[in-house]
Amino acid sequence: MRSMFLAMLLFVSMFGNAQKNYLNEPKDVKDQRMKWWRDATFGMFIHWGAYAVPAGEYQGKTVKGVGEWIMHSSNIPVPEYEKFVASFNPEKFNAKEWVAIAKNAGIKYIVITSKHHDGFCLWDSKVTNYDIMDAAPFKRDILKELSDACKEAGVKMCFYHSIMDWHQPDAESKKSYAHQNTANPDFARYREQYLKPQLKELIEKYDPAVLWFDGEWIPEWTEEQGKDLYNFLRNLKPDLIINNRVGKGRSGMQGMNKYKDAAGDFGTPEQEILEGTADSDWESCMTMNDTWGFMKADKNWKSSENLIHNLIDIAAKGGNYLLNVGPTGEGLIPDASVERLKEMGEWININGEAIYATNSAKHYKEGDNIKYTLSSDGRYVYAIIIKAPGESIDIKQIDIVPGSKVHMLGVKKAMKYSAQDGVVHVKMPKELPGKYAWVLKVEGIVK
Ligand code: FHN
């Protein structure tokens, strides 16, 4: 009897806590897990935290660089920065309003900074008091309110989480971001007793669809630790999607993996779009002006046309577009961002069929005026015209099904066209639907 008990104890201790290894997942299983993300194509990035209080200004001057790096760029000591946290009280924050702005723009998922490099946590954490409930007057669980609003609206909730942490003493990096001046920082203790427990509570409390890591470039973090963290998280939530910044695989701002077996499910080009298509998943994260976190002085807003053309270019190359907003210290998404997102929604309302759940064609563009996406069943080509056409347009990259119809999205009647010597010559409607780009739906294949 005793030996049986001991054998059982040994079995449980050997296999009871064994982590499943998700790193070499079969392709069909990964395809199934990634399907919603690939079909979604368009997400909203939200950089929000105590850095919205100074909003890029310190000691009367506009700081250099981006708003969310003010603690480092202005070399603000931790106790000084904690004063911004202690005055973070975004009373105008309304999660439902934010989610409605995103949904009306055609956005399918939201990635918000649960914790950025400054270490301040936007949720009610049991692991630290440096959070929205204990260190700031706001005392409302922002991630819970946003998660609930996303669930109600059918928008996926996702979290950005910084591995680098400028507030946790044990996380102090040899790299020059030292702020805590800890004598002997114990990074392993930070990883095992702070970083992992916080990620576990984020998963258990809010069930995020994606964890978007960042700040992985510090020397203390390694690819091995990234692989371990990837498995730790997938064991907690098997269908979780995780970016490639969980490890050290990305090549700088180009964002794609430097080596084959890098941890993470998708590449993360930042402020840039890949030159062409890729044989792995990727998502371009970009700002609307020049900063991620709100900066009063940053008025350098990209035009709605530019943002829509970015979305088209990324979709035509088979990627996702993660477009950033940086809400103010009051809890409002800047008007300039709201206006652009409204125009993007108006365009997507007409042309979303050419963006969502489509595939990239080999020839993702023709000259600079036409980009192509393919319907998921391969039957249709969407020729997306990004420069206002004259009375007609010639498409040279499509073999059209003889006798099939050509439609322009947003126009009821079929287009008049002729097909000769491999060129489809299409007469444009008197009035083009909407602005900035127009889509011809053609039954055929891209040559
Ligand atoms: O340092 C961060 C930066 O603040 C911002 O979060 C971007 C967005 O992905 N990522 C890092 C810079 O590469």
Residues whose N, C-alpha, C, O or C-beta is under 5 A from the ligand:
A	BS01	FHN	E68 D214 C285 W292
